[in-house]
Amino acid sequence: GLARRTRLAPGAVRLSRGSRIKPVNPKRKAERYAVAFGDKSAWIREMACGICFAPAPSDPHHVKTRGAGGTSADLVPLCRRCHREGHAIGWVGFKVELRMLAAELEARWNGKGSE
């Protein structure tokens, strides 16, 4: 039979069967997780959904994705249903409201220690 060849994108490297994916540095992963979620995520989980106001527990959702540089400052509480629906159909309809909620929660979180 004919061997099937696939074209690689410019600069791409063909992986052999014996090649290994570089393992994740656990310390770096923990540091990145702390920046992305931190203690604030536990606080967010205790809140009602920011869209439908379903009672806690909520999923912490990053309004600005982690890949785009989102941190714990971008977290909002969403119930599981709203979180899944938002990812499935898109966030365009309520993006502004979620950003405003994230900013308000960040201000409350930062003022939390002085209460």
C-alpha positions in Angstrom: 0.0 0.0 0.0 0.9 3.6 -0.3 2.2 5.3 2.8 0.0 8.3 3.7 2.0 11.5 4.2 0.6 14.6 5.9 2.0 18.0 5.3 3.3 19.8 8.3 2.8 23.5 8.9 5.9 25.7 8.5 8.0 25.3 11.6 6.1 22.3 12.9 8.0 19.2 14.1 6.9 15.7 13.4 6.7 13.7 16.6 8.0 10.1 16.6 6.3 7.4 18.6 9.1 7.4 21.1 9.0 11.2 21.7 7.8 12.3 25.1 5.8 15.4 26.1 7.7 17.6 28.5 6.3 17.0 32.0 4.7 19.9 33.8 6.7 21.5 36.6 4.4 21.0 39.7 5.7 24.1 41.5 5.1 26.3 38.4 1.7 24.8 38.0 0.8 25.5 41.6 2.0 29.1 41.3 0.0 29.7 38.1 -3.1 28.2 39.7 -2.7 30.4 42.8 -2.6 33.5 40.5 -5.5 32.3 38.4 -7.8 31.3 41.3 -6.2 31.7 44.7 -8.2 31.9 47.9 -10.8 34.1 46.1 -12.2 31.0 44.3 -13.4 29.5 47.5 -15.1 32.8 48.3 -16.7 32.9 44.9 -18.0 29.3 45.2 -20.0 30.4 48.2 -22.0 33.0 46.2 -25.2 32.8 44.2 -25.0 32.7 40.4 -24.3 36.1 38.9 -26.8 35.5 36.1 -29.8 33.5 37.4 -29.1 34.0 41.1 -29.3 30.2 41.8 -28.0 29.5 45.3 -24.5 28.4 46.0 -22.3 26.5 45.3 -21.2 28.3 42.1 -18.4 27.6 39.6 -15.7 30.4 39.5 -15.7 31.6 35.9 -12.9 33.8 34.4 -14.5 36.7 32.4 -11.1 37.2 30.8 -9.8 33.8 30.0 -6.7 32.4 31.7 -5.1 32.1 28.3 -5.6 35.8 27.6 -4.0 36.7 31.0 -7.1 36.4 33.2 -6.4 36.2 36.9 -8.5 35.8 40.1 -9.5 39.5 39.6 -11.6 38.2 36.6 -13.6 35.6 38.6 -17.4 35.7 38.8 -19.8 33.1 40.3 -21.9 31.1 37.9 -24.2 28.1 38.6 -23.2 25.0 36.6 -26.1 25.4 34.2 -25.3 29.0 33.3 -21.6 28.2 33.1 -22.1 25.4 30.6 -24.7 27.4 28.6 -22.3 30.3 28.4 -19.5 28.1 27.0 -21.9 26.4 24.6 -23.6 29.4 23.1 -21.1 32.2 23.9 -20.8 35.0 26.3 -21.5 37.9 24.0 -25.0 38.6 25.4 -23.9 39.3 28.9 -20.2 39.9 28.7 -20.4 43.5 29.9 -22.5 42.6 32.9 -20.0 39.9 33.9 -17.1 42.3 33.6 -18.9 44.8 35.8 -19.7 42.0 38.3 -16.0 40.9 38.3 -14.8 44.5 39.0 -17.3 44.8 41.8 -16.4 41.5 43.4 -12.7 42.4 43.1 -13.3 45.6 44.9 -15.2 43.8 47.6 -12.5 41.1 47.9 -9.7 43.8 48.2 -11.7 45.6 50.9 -12.5 42.3 52.7 -9.6 42.6 55.1 -10.5 46.0 56.4 -14.0 45.0 57.4 
